[in-house]
């Protein structure tokens, strides 16, 4: 995990760089058991996938996962969640104000961690590795190592 949702639970889960590997299918199954759904990345054109910490795995042909709760906040909706996200990005992200706030509940982060734990648990019991989806630019790198 790169960023932990310090706020409230969300109904949606966003996968950065979706459509690339089997791991997102695992996330979709677990999210559904939590009563959640996969939502589209808001700005894929911004290239967050190519700037993320896990990108070095992809460059080596190893499927990796970057996902987090989205903006559809339980009992408050998308508009509220978007306001919270915009405020964080404008006033806290990579700024001195990005520090602990005692009002944080971490409820969303806890649910996200439970989701990722279940994905990891499923992976730990399998005898095959997650694969790149057809058309993923990193599939060729992985296929060379087989």
C-alpha angles and dihedrals in degrees: 000000000000104000126020118215102239092187140061131324118275131210091218135064120203122206115203108224095012121189095045110096147008094260091080089058088057090050091051092054094049093042089055091054087055091051091252135124138211114256128195120261106261097224113016089160088068088072098229090155090060093048098044126110092245094056091093088065091053092049087056091050096256116133111233135178131230112178139142143164114291133214103281095104115199110257092358105062139215098302091058091045092049090051090052092048093047091049092051094048094046100042111021115021108110091345133114089256090065095101139117116301117197090215092068114112099190088210091130093048092050092053091047090051091050089052093050092045089056091049090051092046090054091049092049091059097050130093095209133065125241111265136215115251119245109277095026108135092225095054093087091056091052093045090056091060096054 
